Amino acid sequence: MAVAWGATALAIGILAALIFAIAWLGLPHLSWDFLTRFPSKDAESSGFKAALYGSILVMFICGVVGIPLGVASAVLLEEYQPKHAWLRRLHGLIQMNITNLAGVPSIVYGILGLTAFAQMFGLFGNPLEPKFVIGQQWYHRYMDAAGKSYYLPVSGRGAASTPAHADLPLRAEPSRRAPEAEFSVVRGDQITPLKESVEREIDTFHDALSDGINATRGPRGIGAAAISPAAAETIVDQALAAASFRSDMQKNRDQMIAWVRGMNGLDGAELRAIRREVFGLVDRAERDRLLQGVIVAGSEPTLIDQRAWYYFALPFGRGVLAGALTLMLVILPIIIVSSQEALRAVPQSMRHGAMALGATKWQAIAKIALPAAIPGTCTGAILALSRAIGEAAPLLIIAGIVFITFTPGNLMDDFTVMPLQIYNWAGKPGGEFHRIAATGIIVLLAVLLSFNALAVFVRNRFQKPLS
């Protein structure tokens, strides 16, 4: 008796020490910002958002698919037991395998999920080149003379062709859903004259700005006189008025005024450095404005794709759907066994009474047995989901340790979950990452305790004595 009490006290003491250590390290970093920020290479700015959203989406799909399938399997195995001898032997074999599957290491399910869901045994190609795809749009990406990207929708993945006319409407940055843009196609020999016209327009601004500064300095020299705020504004406004692109440069007006005012009391070298900064700012802005949208005829585009929220492909690849279905395999035996136990707890007399009143077998099951088994079925399903949300091994094979700084946009998208993110942080060198890993453990423990509390509430609230 003393040995049993001592072992129990030791186990509770170790658990309390672990919880205290995690709370000591993680609670100072627990905040709303931690839950709403994406992971970062800087521990101080890292967050749990990608893992939290990924876990919610994976568990939702896992529950939607796994719970109905598990309950239906339990009804079939428990309520429709065969009468023939060889079918009873097959039923017993299936029942034994389901019971044993509940104890199989979860890493085995990861390997099975990788083969059956991520790759689908190679029957539909490979994840990089799936044979069946919906919700995908391909684009030809062109680079203009200013270095900006433009995207031309294409009907397939064939060879790209250069647009034959100007002002062709395109979508800029399709993955970010930016507004529509246009580009013009010019010959390669037209780029040089275009750039020369850009230089001439920039020179006009340079001359107007230099004349204004020199006039303000007066005969005492370029670095001697002070430039007041009003004079600096006048100089910049006159220079902008002399150029044809003042509306495009208006956003840089305050910065140019500050630089002009800073020319007071500087020597020649410092003054020239500041003027180069001012002129460089104008050069870059105006050159980008005039060369934006200019595509050289014959330039080779890059083929890229955009995936809609309903994007679907076979095979599933290493995405959210493959991970959720793999976790579904982990919890399916638990749901089946718990649902069977809940159905066994319903007295046969209730079924017989319903059928004696004229109900069919299925009506007796659907109207009598299943409603009475709901507390046990829900308790088993919730506990199974609480196990799945803490699983890392099967998803480590499917998703791997990836640096995710976004939430999944579709069911085929890359993802991470809370256990994987904690594992990633715990494996990094440096104490700061270990502290935020402890914060992630606190969040995961809170979710697990919430699931278990919900299971206890459902069992106590809805379970009634059956007679």
Sine and cosine of phi, psi and omega as CSV:
sin_phi,cos_phi,sin_psi,cos_psi,sin_omega,cos_omega
0.00,0.00,-0.68,0.73,0.00,-1.00
-0.91,0.41,-0.59,0.81,0.02,-1.00
-0.91,0.42,-0.66,0.75,0.00,-1.00
-0.90,0.44,-0.71,0.71,0.03,-1.00
-0.90,0.44,-0.61,0.79,0.01,-1.00
-0.92,0.40,-0.67,0.75,0.03,-1.00
-0.91,0.42,-0.64,0.77,0.03,-1.00
-0.91,0.42,-0.69,0.72,0.02,-1.00
-0.89,0.45,-0.63,0.78,0.02,-1.00
-0.90,0.44,-0.70,0.72,0.00,-1.00
-0.89,0.45,-0.70,0.72,0.01,-1.00
-0.91,0.42,-0.62,0.78,0.02,-1.00
-0.90,0.44,-0.67,0.74,0.03,-1.00
-0.90,0.43,-0.67,0.74,0.03,-1.00
-0.89,0.46,-0.69,0.72,0.01,-1.00
-0.89,0.45,-0.63,0.78,0.02,-1.00
-0.91,0.42,-0.66,0.75,0.03,-1.00
-0.90,0.44,-0.71,0.71,0.00,-1.00
-0.90,0.44,-0.65,0.76,0.02,-1.00
-0.90,0.44,-0.68,0.73,0.00,-1.00
-0.90,0.44,-0.67,0.74,0.02,-1.00
-0.91,0.42,-0.70,0.71,0.01,-1.00
-0.90,0.44,-0.63,0.77,-0.01,-1.00
-0.89,0.45,-0.63,0.77,-0.02,-1.00
-0.99,0.14,-0.61,0.79,-0.20,-0.98
-1.00,-0.09,-0.50,0.86,-0.09,-1.00
-0.87,0.50,-0.61,0.79,0.01,-1.00
-0.88,0.48,-0.41,0.91,-0.03,-1.00
-0.99,-0.11,-0.10,1.00,-0.05,-1.00
-0.97,0.23,0.88,-0.48,-0.01,-1.00
-0.38,-0.92,0.14,-0.99,0.05,-1.00
-0.91,0.42,-0.58,0.81,0.03,-1.00
-0.89,0.46,-0.59,0.81,0.02,-1.00
-0.89,0.46,-0.59,0.81,-0.02,-1.00
-0.99,0.17,-0.32,0.95,-0.10,-1.00
-0.92,-0.38,0.03,1.00,0.05,-1.00
-0.98,-0.21,0.47,-0.88,0.07,-1.00
-0.99,0.11,0.34,-0.94,0.05,-1.00
-0.87,0.49,0.48,-0.88,-0.02,-1.00
-0.60,-0.80,0.32,-0.95,0.09,-1.00
-0.96,0.29,-0.23,0.97,0.09,-1.00
-0.99,-0.16,0.85,-0.52,-0.08,-1.00
-0.88,0.47,-0.58,0.81,-0.06,-1.00
-0.91,0.41,-0.52,0.86,-0.04,-1.00
-0.97,-0.23,0.12,0.99,-0.02,-1.00
-0.97,0.23,0.50,-0.86,0.01,-1.00
-0.68,-0.74,0.00,-1.00,-0.14,-0.99
-0.92,-0.39,0.19,0.98,-0.17,-0.99
-0.90,0.45,-0.76,0.66,-0.04,-1.00
-0.87,0.50,-0.69,0.72,0.00,-1.00
-0.93,0.36,-0.63,0.78,-0.01,-1.00
-0.91,0.41,-0.73,0.68,0.03,-1.00
-0.91,0.42,-0.66,0.75,0.02,-1.00
-0.88,0.48,-0.67,0.75,0.02,-1.00
-0.90,0.43,-0.67,0.74,0.00,-1.00
-0.88,0.47,-0.72,0.70,-0.03,-1.00
-0.92,0.39,-0.69,0.73,-0.01,-1.00
-0.90,0.44,-0.69,0.72,-0.02,-1.00
-0.94,0.35,-0.55,0.84,0.05,-1.00
-0.89,0.46,-0.75,0.66,0.01,-1.00
-0.91,0.42,-0.66,0.75,0.00,-1.00
-0.86,0.50,-0.70,0.72,0.00,-1.00
-0.94,0.34,-0.66,0.75,-0.02,-1.00
-0.89,0.46,-0.59,0.80,-0.01,-1.00
-1.00,0.05,-0.69,0.73,-0.16,-0.99
-0.97,0.26,-0.66,0.75,-0.09,-1.00
-0.92,0.40,-0.78,0.62,0.05,-1.00
-0.87,0.49,-0.64,0.77,-0.01,-1.00
-0.91,0.41,-0.65,0.76,0.00,-1.00
-0.93,0.38,-0.68,0.73,0.00,-1.00
-0.92,0.40,-0.66,0.75,0.02,-1.00
-0.89,0.45,-0.64,0.77,0.04,-1.00
-0.91,0.42,-0.63,0.78,0.02,-1.00
-0.91,0.42,-0.66,0.75,0.04,-1.00
-0.89,0.46,-0.70,0.72,0.00,-1.00
-0.89,0.46,-0.70,0.71,-0.07,-1.00
-0.96,0.27,-0.54,0.84,-0.11,-0.99
-1.00,-0.05,-0.64,0.76,-0.12,-0.99
-1.00,-0.07,-0.36,0.93,-0.05,-1.00
-0.87,-0.50,0.80,0.61,0.02,-1.00
-0.94,0.34,0.71,-0.70,-0.06,-1.00
-0.94,0.33,0.33,-0.94,-0.01,-1.00
-0.96,-0.27,-0.45,0.89,0.00,-1.00
-0.95,0.32,0.50,-0.87,-0.12,-0.99
-0.89,0.45,-0.75,0.66,-0.08,-1.00
-0.94,0.34,-0.50,0.86,0.08,-1.00
-0.94,0.33,-0.56,0.83,0.06,-1.00
-0.91,0.40,-0.60,0.80,0.06,-1.00
-0.91,0.41,-0.66,0.75,0.06,-1.00
-0.90,0.44,-0.64,0.77,0.04,-1.00
-0.88,0.47,-0.68,0.73,0.02,-1.00
-0.90,0.43,-0.61,0.79,0.03,-1.00
-0.91,0.42,-0.69,0.72,0.03,-1.00
-0.89,0.45,-0.68,0.74,0.00,-1.00
-0.89,0.45,-0.66,0.75,0.02,-1.00
-0.91,0.42,-0.66,0.76,0.00,-1.00
-0.92,0.40,-0.64,0.77,0.02,-1.00
-0.89,0.45,-0.67,0.74,0.03,-1.00
-0.89,0.45,-0.65,0.76,0.00,-1.00
-0.95,0.32,-0.52,0.86,-0.01,-1.00
-0.90,0.44,-0.43,0.90,0.02,-1.00
-0.91,0.42,-0.34,0.94,0.00,-1.00
-0.96,-0.27,0.11,0.99,0.00,-1.00
-0.96,0.28,0.69,-0.73,0.04,-1.00
-0.84,0.55,0.63,-0.78,-0.10,-0.99
-0.92,0.39,-0.37,0.93,0.01,-1.00
-0.90,0.44,-0.49,0.87,0.03,-1.00
-0.91,0.41,-0.63,0.78,0.06,-1.00
-0.91,0.43,-0.54,0.84,0.06,-1.00
-0.89,0.45,-0.68,0.74,0.04,-1.00
-0.91,0.42,-0.67,0.75,0.03,-1.00
-0.90,0.44,-0.68,0.73,0.02,-1.00
-0.90,0.43,-0.61,0.80,0.04,-1.00
-0.89,0.46,-0.65,0.76,-0.03,-1.00
-0.98,0.21,-0.69,0.72,-0.13,-0.99
-0.99,0.11,-0.59,0.81,-0.10,-0.99
-0.96,-0.27,-0.75,0.66,-0.05,-1.00
-0.93,0.36,-0.63,0.77,-0.04,-1.00
-0.93,-0.36,-0.34,0.94,0.00,-1.00
0.78,0.62,0.67,0.74,0.07,-1.00
0.85,0.52,0.31,0.95,0.00,-1.00
0.96,0.26,0.22,0.97,-0.05,-1.00
-0.96,0.27,-0.41,0.91,-0.04,-1.00
-0.86,-0.50,0.64,0.77,-0.04,-1.00
0.99,0.15,-0.53,-0.85,0.02,-1.00
-0.81,-0.58,0.27,-0.96,-0.05,-1.00
-0.85,0.53,-0.47,0.88,0.01,-1.00
-0.98,0.21,-0.47,0.88,0.02,-1.00
-0.71,-0.70,0.95,0.30,-0.02,-1.00
-0.94,0.35,0.49,-0.87,-0.02,-1.00
-0.99,0.10,-0.41,0.91,-0.01,-1.00
-0.83,-0.56,0.85,-0.53,-0.06,-1.00
-0.61,-0.79,0.69,-0.73,0.19,-0.98
-0.72,-0.69,0.46,-0.89,0.05,-1.00
0.99,0.17,0.45,0.89,-0.02,-1.00
-0.82,-0.57,0.73,-0.68,0.04,-1.00
-0.85,-0.53,0.76,-0.65,0.01,-1.00
-0.99,-0.12,0.55,-0.84,-0.02,-1.00
-0.73,-0.68,0.52,-0.86,0.24,-0.97
-0.99,-0.12,0.85,-0.52,-0.01,-1.00
-0.99,-0.12,0.84,-0.54,0.05,-1.00
-0.95,-0.33,0.56,-0.83,0.09,-1.00
-0.96,-0.28,0.78,-0.62,0.04,-1.00
-1.00,0.08,0.03,-1.00,-0.07,-1.00
-0.92,0.39,-0.30,0.95,0.03,-1.00
-1.00,-0.08,0.02,1.00,0.04,-1.00
1.00,0.02,0.18,0.98,0.00,-1.00
-1.00,-0.04,0.53,-0.85,-0.05,-1.00
-0.99,-0.10,0.60,-0.80,0.10,-0.99
-0.74,-0.67,0.55,-0.84,-0.15,-0.99
-0.83,-0.55,0.82,-0.57,0.00,-1.00
-0.95,-0.31,0.89,-0.45,0.01,-1.00
-0.88,0.48,0.65,-0.76,0.04,-1.00
-0.80,-0.60,0.38,-0.93,-0.06,-1.00
-1.00,0.10,-0.32,0.95,-0.03,-1.00
-0.44,-0.90,-0.28,-0.96,-0.05,-1.00
-0.95,-0.30,0.50,0.87,0.01,-1.00
-0.98,0.22,-0.13,-0.99,-0.01,-1.00
-0.92,0.38,0.66,-0.75,-0.02,-1.00
-0.98,0.21,0.53,-0.85,0.06,-1.00
-0.82,-0.57,0.55,-0.84,-0.02,-1.00
-0.96,0.29,0.73,-0.68,0.04,-1.00
-0.84,0.55,0.60,-0.80,-0.11,-0.99
-1.00,-0.09,-0.06,1.00,-0.04,-1.00
-0.64,-0.77,0.28,-0.96,-0.05,-1.00
-1.00,0.04,0.16,-0.99,0.07,-1.00
0.82,0.57,0.69,0.72,0.00,-1.00
-1.00,0.09,0.85,-0.53,-0.06,-1.00
-0.93,0.36,0.74,-0.68,0.00,-1.00
-0.72,-0.70,0.24,-0.97,0.15,-0.99
-0.97,-0.23,0.83,-0.55,0.04,-1.00
-1.00,0.06,0.72,-0.69,-0.01,-1.00
0.76,0.65,0.94,0.35,-0.09,-1.00
-0.88,0.48,-0.52,0.86,-0.01,-1.00
-0.92,0.38,-0.35,0.94,0.02,-1.00
-0.97,-0.23,0.05,1.00,0.02,-1.00
0.81,0.59,0.75,0.66,0.03,-1.00
-0.97,0.25,0.29,-0.96,0.02,-1.00
-0.90,0.43,0.25,-0.97,-0.04,-1.00
-0.94,0.35,0.48,-0.88,0.01,-1.00
-0.68,-0.74,0.10,-0.99,0.02,-1.00
-0.74,-0.68,0.41,-0.91,0.17,-0.99
-0.65,-0.76,0.32,-0.95,0.02,-1.00
-0.88,-0.47,0.62,-0.78,0.00,-1.00
-0.99,-0.16,0.81,-0.59,0.02,-1.00
-0.78,-0.62,0.34,-0.94,0.07,-1.00
-0.97,0.25,0.39,-0.92,0.00,-1.00
-0.87,0.50,-0.57,0.82,-0.02,-1.00
-0.97,0.26,-0.14,0.99,0.04,-1.00
-1.00,0.04,-0.22,0.98,-0.05,-1.00
-0.92,0.38,-0.67,0.75,-0.04,-1.00
-0.89,0.45,-0.76,0.65,0.07,-1.00
-0.86,0.51,-0.57,0.82,0.01,-1.00
-0.91,0.41,-0.68,0.73,0.03,-1.00
-0.91,0.41,-0.58,0.82,0.03,-1.00
-0.90,0.43,-0.62,0.78,0.05,-1.00
-0.92,0.40,-0.56,0.83,0.08,-1.00
-0.89,0.45,-0.71,0.71,-0.01,-1.00
-0.89,0.46,-0.65,0.76,-0.01,-1.00
-0.90,0.44,-0.65,0.76,0.00,-1.00
-0.93,0.37,-0.60,0.80,0.05,-1.00
-0.93,0.37,-0.63,0.77,0.03,-1.00
-0.86,0.50,-0.57,0.82,0.04,-1.00
-0.87,0.49,-0.68,0.74,0.04,-1.00
-0.93,0.38,-0.67,0.74,0.02,-1.00
-0.84,0.55,-0.76,0.65,-0.05,-1.00
-0.89,0.45,-0.68,0.74,-0.01,-1.00
-0.91,0.42,-0.63,0.78,0.01,-1.00
-0.93,0.36,-0.68,0.74,0.02,-1.00
-0.91,0.43,-0.67,0.74,0.02,-1.00
-0.88,0.47,-0.66,0.75,0.01,-1.00
-0.91,0.42,-0.65,0.76,0.02,-1.00
-0.92,0.40,-0.72,0.69,-0.02,-1.00
-0.90,0.44,-0.62,0.79,0.01,-1.00
-0.91,0.41,-0.58,0.81,0.01,-1.00
-0.95,0.31,-0.57,0.82,-0.03,-1.00
-0.92,0.38,-0.59,0.81,0.02,-1.00
0.98,0.18,-0.19,-0.98,-0.09,-1.00
-0.96,0.28,-0.22,0.98,-0.06,-1.00
-0.97,0.23,-0.13,0.99,0.08,-1.00
0.88,-0.48,0.27,-0.96,-0.16,-0.99
-0.95,0.31,-0.45,0.89,-0.09,-1.00
-0.94,-0.35,0.24,0.97,-0.12,-0.99
-0.98,-0.21,-0.67,0.75,-0.11,-0.99
-0.99,0.13,0.50,-0.87,0.04,-1.00
-0.99,0.10,0.56,-0.83,0.05,-1.00
-0.94,-0.35,0.89,-0.45,-0.01,-1.00
-0.97,0.26,0.29,-0.96,0.04,-1.00
-0.85,0.53,-0.67,0.75,0.01,-1.00
-0.90,0.44,-0.67,0.74,0.01,-1.00
-0.90,0.43,-0.63,0.78,0.01,-1.00
-0.90,0.44,-0.66,0.75,0.05,-1.00
-0.89,0.45,-0.64,0.77,0.01,-1.00
-0.89,0.45,-0.70,0.71,-0.02,-1.00
-0.87,0.50,-0.74,0.67,-0.06,-1.00
-0.93,0.38,-0.65,0.76,-0.01,-1.00
-0.91,0.41,-0.62,0.78,0.04,-1.00
-0.92,0.40,-0.61,0.79,0.01,-1.00
-0.93,0.37,-0.64,0.76,0.04,-1.00
-0.92,0.40,-0.60,0.80,0.01,-1.00
-0.92,0.39,-0.46,0.89,0.00,-1.00
-0.96,0.27,-0.33,0.94,-0.01,-1.00
-0.98,-0.20,0.31,-0.95,-0.05,-1.00
-1.00,-0.03,0.05,1.00,-0.10,-0.99
-0.86,-0.51,0.49,0.87,-0.08,-1.00
-0.88,0.47,-0.53,0.85,0.01,-1.00
-0.91,0.42,-0.56,0.83,0.02,-1.00
-0.96,0.27,-0.43,0.90,-0.03,-1.00
-0.99,-0.10,-0.03,1.00,-0.08,-1.00
-0.88,0.48,-0.54,0.84,-0.02,-1.00
-0.92,0.39,-0.37,0.93,0.00,-1.00
-0.99,-0.16,0.12,0.99,-0.10,-0.99
-0.88,0.47,-0.75,0.67,-0.04,-1.00
-0.88,0.48,-0.62,0.78,0.00,-1.00
-0.92,0.38,-0.64,0.77,0.03,-1.00
-0.92,0.39,-0.61,0.79,0.05,-1.00
-0.88,0.47,-0.68,0.74,0.01,-1.00
-0.89,0.45,-0.62,0.78,0.02,-1.00
-0.93,0.36,-0.65,0.76,0.03,-1.00
-0.89,0.46,-0.68,0.73,0.05,-1.00
-0.90,0.44,-0.54,0.84,-0.01,-1.00
-0.95,0.31,-0.10,0.99,0.00,-1.00
-0.97,0.24,-0.14,0.99,-0.03,-1.00
-0.93,0.36,0.78,-0.63,0.12,-0.99
0.97,0.26,0.26,0.97,-0.01,-1.00
-1.00,-0.09,0.46,-0.89,0.08,-1.00
-0.98,0.18,0.03,-1.00,-0.11,-0.99
-0.88,0.48,-0.68,0.74,-0.04,-1.00
-0.91,0.41,-0.70,0.72,0.02,-1.00
-0.90,0.43,-0.62,0.79,0.01,-1.00
-0.90,0.43,-0.69,0.72,0.00,-1.00
-0.91,0.43,-0.58,0.82,0.02,-1.00
-0.90,0.43,-0.68,0.74,0.01,-1.00
-0.92,0.39,-0.66,0.75,0.00,-1.00
-0.90,0.43,-0.57,0.82,0.05,-1.00
-0.91,0.42,-0.60,0.80,0.05,-1.00
-0.91,0.42,-0.68,0.73,0.02,-1.00
-0.88,0.48,-0.76,0.65,-0.04,-1.00
-0.93,0.38,-0.56,0.83,0.03,-1.00
-0.91,0.42,-0.61,0.79,0.06,-1.00
-0.87,0.49,-0.73,0.69,0.01,-1.00
-0.90,0.43,-0.68,0.73,-0.01,-1.00
-0.84,0.55,-0.76,0.65,-0.07,-1.00
-0.91,0.42,-0.71,0.70,-0.05,-1.00
-0.90,0.43,-0.73,0.69,-0.07,-1.00
-0.96,0.28,-0.60,0.80,0.02,-1.00
-0.90,0.44,-0.67,0.74,0.04,-1.00
-0.90,0.44,-0.61,0.79,-0.03,-1.00
-0.91,0.41,-0.69,0.73,-0.08,-1.00
-0.98,0.20,-0.50,0.86,-0.02,-1.00
-1.00,-0.06,-0.12,0.99,0.01,-1.00
-0.91,0.41,0.75,-0.66,0.02,-1.00
1.00,0.04,0.06,1.00,-0.01,-1.00
-1.00,-0.08,0.92,-0.40,0.00,-1.00
-0.95,-0.32,0.78,-0.63,0.03,-1.00
-0.97,0.25,0.80,-0.61,0.02,-1.00
-0.86,0.51,0.69,-0.72,0.00,-1.00
1.00,0.00,-0.08,1.00,0.01,-1.00
-0.93,0.36,0.60,-0.80,-0.06,-1.00
-1.00,0.07,0.84,-0.55,0.03,-1.00
-0.99,0.14,0.21,-0.98,0.09,-1.00
-0.96,-0.29,0.69,-0.73,-0.03,-1.00
-1.00,-0.01,0.87,-0.50,0.03,-1.00
-0.75,-0.67,0.17,-0.99,-0.02,-1.00
-0.75,-0.67,0.42,-0.91,0.12,-0.99
-0.83,-0.56,0.70,-0.71,-0.07,-1.00
-0.93,-0.38,0.77,-0.64,0.03,-1.00
-0.98,0.22,0.14,-0.99,-0.01,-1.00
-0.91,0.42,-0.42,0.91,0.01,-1.00
-0.99,-0.13,0.32,0.95,0.01,-1.00
-0.83,0.55,0.73,-0.68,-0.01,-1.00
-0.58,-0.81,0.66,-0.75,-0.03,-1.00
-0.56,-0.83,0.48,-0.88,0.13,-0.99
-0.86,-0.52,0.84,-0.54,0.06,1.00
-0.96,0.28,0.18,-0.98,-0.10,-1.00
-0.95,0.33,-0.45,0.89,-0.08,-1.00
0.96,0.28,-0.17,-0.98,-0.06,-1.00
-1.00,-0.01,0.81,0.59,-0.07,-1.00
-0.95,-0.32,-0.19,-0.98,-0.06,-1.00
-0.87,0.49,-0.70,0.71,-0.07,-1.00
-0.90,0.44,-0.68,0.74,0.03,-1.00
-0.89,0.45,-0.66,0.75,0.02,-1.00
-0.91,0.41,-0.66,0.75,-0.01,-1.00
-0.91,0.41,-0.67,0.74,0.00,-1.00
-0.93,0.36,-0.52,0.85,0.08,-1.00
-0.91,0.41,-0.69,0.72,0.07,-1.00
-0.91,0.42,-0.52,0.86,0.07,-1.00
-0.87,0.49,-0.62,0.79,0.06,-1.00
-0.90,0.44,-0.56,0.83,-0.01,-1.00
-0.91,0.40,-0.69,0.72,-0.12,-0.99
-1.00,-0.03,-0.23,0.97,-0.07,-1.00
-0.86,0.52,-0.73,0.69,0.04,-1.00
-0.87,0.49,-0.60,0.80,0.00,-1.00
-0.91,0.42,-0.69,0.72,0.00,-1.00
-0.91,0.42,-0.67,0.74,-0.01,-1.00
-0.89,0.46,-0.75,0.67,-0.05,-1.00
-0.91,0.42,-0.71,0.71,-0.01,-1.00
-0.91,0.41,-0.60,0.80,0.04,-1.00
-0.93,0.37,-0.61,0.79,0.06,-1.00
-0.89,0.45,-0.68,0.73,0.02,-1.00
-0.89,0.45,-0.62,0.78,0.02,-1.00
-0.92,0.40,-0.61,0.79,0.04,-1.00
-0.94,0.35,-0.58,0.81,0.03,-1.00
-0.91,0.41,-0.48,0.88,-0.03,-1.00
-0.95,0.30,-0.26,0.97,0.03,-1.00
-0.99,0.15,0.85,-0.53,-0.05,-1.00
-0.87,0.49,0.61,-0.79,0.03,-1.00
-0.90,0.43,-0.42,0.91,-0.03,-1.00
-0.89,0.45,-0.51,0.86,0.03,-1.00
-0.92,0.38,-0.62,0.78,0.05,-1.00
-0.93,0.37,-0.71,0.71,-0.03,-1.00
-0.90,0.44,-0.62,0.79,0.03,-1.00
-0.90,0.44,-0.65,0.76,0.03,-1.00
-0.90,0.44,-0.68,0.73,-0.01,-1.00
-0.94,0.33,-0.48,0.87,0.06,-1.00
-0.92,0.39,-0.45,0.89,0.03,-1.00
-1.00,0.05,0.07,1.00,0.09,-1.00
0.95,-0.32,0.01,1.00,0.01,-1.00
-0.97,0.26,0.54,-0.84,0.11,-0.99
-0.97,0.25,0.15,-0.99,0.00,-1.00
-0.88,0.48,-0.69,0.72,0.00,-1.00
-0.92,0.40,-0.60,0.80,0.03,-1.00
-0.91,0.42,-0.61,0.79,0.05,-1.00
-0.91,0.41,-0.60,0.80,0.02,-1.00
-0.95,0.33,-0.74,0.68,-0.09,-1.00
-0.95,0.32,-0.58,0.81,-0.10,-0.99
-1.00,-0.09,-0.39,0.92,-0.10,-1.00
-0.90,-0.43,-0.86,0.51,-0.15,-0.99
-0.93,0.36,-0.77,0.64,-0.05,-1.00
-0.90,0.45,-0.73,0.68,0.06,-1.00
-0.85,0.52,-0.62,0.79,0.01,-1.00
-0.94,0.34,-0.42,0.91,-0.03,-1.00
-1.00,-0.05,0.02,1.00,-0.05,-1.00
-0.84,0.54,-0.71,0.70,-0.02,-1.00
-0.84,0.54,-0.75,0.67,0.01,-1.00
-0.92,0.39,-0.62,0.78,0.02,-1.00
-0.90,0.43,-0.72,0.69,0.00,-1.00
-0.91,0.42,-0.65,0.76,0.02,-1.00
-0.87,0.49,-0.72,0.69,0.02,-1.00
-0.90,0.44,-0.64,0.76,0.00,-1.00
-0.91,0.41,-0.66,0.75,-0.01,-1.00
-0.92,0.40,-0.68,0.73,0.04,-1.00
-0.91,0.42,-0.57,0.82,0.05,-1.00
-0.91,0.41,-0.67,0.74,0.04,-1.00
-0.91,0.41,-0.58,0.81,0.04,-1.00
-0.91,0.41,-0.50,0.86,0.11,-0.99
-0.95,0.32,-0.67,0.74,-0.07,-1.00
-0.90,0.43,-0.59,0.81,-0.07,-1.00
-0.93,0.36,-0.33,0.94,0.05,-1.00
-0.99,-0.14,0.05,1.00,-0.02,-1.00
-0.97,0.22,0.70,-0.71,0.05,-1.00
-0.87,-0.49,-0.58,0.82,-0.12,-0.99
-0.87,0.49,-0.78,0.63,-0.02,-1.00
-0.91,0.42,-0.59,0.81,0.01,-1.00
-0.97,0.25,-0.38,0.93,0.08,-1.00
-0.90,0.44,-0.55,0.84,0.04,-1.00
-0.97,0.23,-0.61,0.79,-0.04,-1.00
-0.97,0.24,-0.83,0.56,-0.11,-0.99
-1.00,-0.06,-0.54,0.84,-0.07,-1.00
0.96,0.28,0.01,-1.00,0.05,-1.00
-1.00,-0.01,0.99,-0.15,-0.03,-1.00
-0.87,-0.50,0.47,-0.88,-0.01,-1.00
-1.00,-0.04,0.99,-0.11,-0.09,-1.00
-0.98,-0.17,0.85,-0.53,0.03,-1.00
-0.86,-0.51,0.57,0.82,0.02,-1.00
-0.43,-0.90,0.27,-0.96,0.11,-0.99
-0.99,-0.12,0.53,-0.85,-0.05,-1.00
-0.85,0.52,0.71,-0.70,0.02,-1.00
-1.00,-0.07,-0.28,0.96,0.05,-1.00
-0.40,-0.92,0.06,-1.00,-0.10,-0.99
-0.96,0.30,-0.26,0.97,0.02,-1.00
-0.99,-0.13,0.01,1.00,-0.12,-0.99
-0.97,0.24,0.38,-0.93,0.09,-1.00
-0.91,0.42,0.40,-0.91,-0.07,-1.00
-0.42,-0.91,0.22,-0.98,0.21,-0.98
-0.61,-0.79,0.30,-0.95,0.00,-1.00
-0.77,-0.63,0.14,-0.99,-0.10,-0.99
-0.86,0.51,-0.74,0.67,0.01,-1.00
-0.87,0.49,-0.61,0.79,0.01,-1.00
-0.93,0.37,-0.64,0.77,0.01,-1.00
-0.92,0.40,-0.63,0.78,0.06,-1.00
-0.90,0.44,-0.68,0.73,0.03,-1.00
-0.88,0.47,-0.63,0.78,0.02,-1.00
-0.89,0.45,-0.75,0.67,0.00,-1.00
-0.91,0.42,-0.64,0.76,-0.03,-1.00
-0.91,0.41,-0.45,0.90,0.00,-1.00
-1.00,0.08,-0.10,1.00,-0.01,-1.00
-1.00,0.10,0.55,-0.84,0.08,-1.00
-0.96,0.28,0.48,-0.88,0.02,-1.00
0.96,-0.27,0.69,-0.72,-0.06,-1.00
-0.93,0.37,-0.47,0.88,-0.05,-1.00
-0.90,0.43,-0.66,0.75,0.04,-1.00
-0.92,0.40,-0.54,0.84,0.05,-1.00
-0.93,0.38,-0.54,0.84,0.02,-1.00
-0.94,0.35,-0.69,0.73,0.02,-1.00
-0.96,0.29,-0.40,0.92,0.14,-0.99
-0.90,0.43,-0.64,0.77,0.07,-1.00
-0.90,0.43,-0.60,0.80,0.07,-1.00
-0.89,0.45,-0.68,0.73,0.06,-1.00
-0.88,0.47,-0.60,0.80,0.05,-1.00
-0.90,0.44,-0.62,0.79,0.03,-1.00
-0.88,0.47,-0.69,0.72,0.02,-1.00
-0.89,0.45,-0.69,0.72,0.00,-1.00
-0.90,0.43,-0.66,0.75,0.05,-1.00
-0.89,0.46,-0.63,0.77,0.04,-1.00
-0.88,0.47,-0.65,0.76,0.03,-1.00
-0.92,0.40,-0.69,0.73,0.00,-1.00
-0.89,0.45,-0.69,0.72,0.02,-1.00
-0.90,0.43,-0.57,0.82,0.04,-1.00
-0.90,0.43,-0.68,0.73,0.04,-1.00
-0.88,0.47,-0.71,0.71,-0.02,-1.00
-0.92,0.38,-0.62,0.79,0.06,-1.00
-0.90,0.44,-0.62,0.79,0.05,-1.00
-0.90,0.44,-0.64,0.77,0.02,-1.00
-0.89,0.45,-0.69,0.73,0.03,-1.00
-0.89,0.45,-0.66,0.75,0.00,-1.00
-0.89,0.45,-0.71,0.70,0.00,-1.00
-0.88,0.48,-0.68,0.73,-0.02,-1.00
-0.91,0.42,-0.71,0.71,-0.05,-1.00
-0.97,0.26,-0.49,0.87,-0.09,-1.00
-0.99,0.16,-0.64,0.77,-0.15,-0.99
-0.96,-0.30,-0.22,0.98,-0.04,-1.00
-0.98,0.20,0.78,-0.62,0.01,-1.00
-0.81,-0.58,0.51,-0.86,0.05,-1.00
-0.90,0.43,0.73,-0.68,-0.02,-1.00
-0.97,-0.24,0.64,-0.77,-0.01,-1.00
-0.64,-0.77,0.00,0.00,0.00,0.00
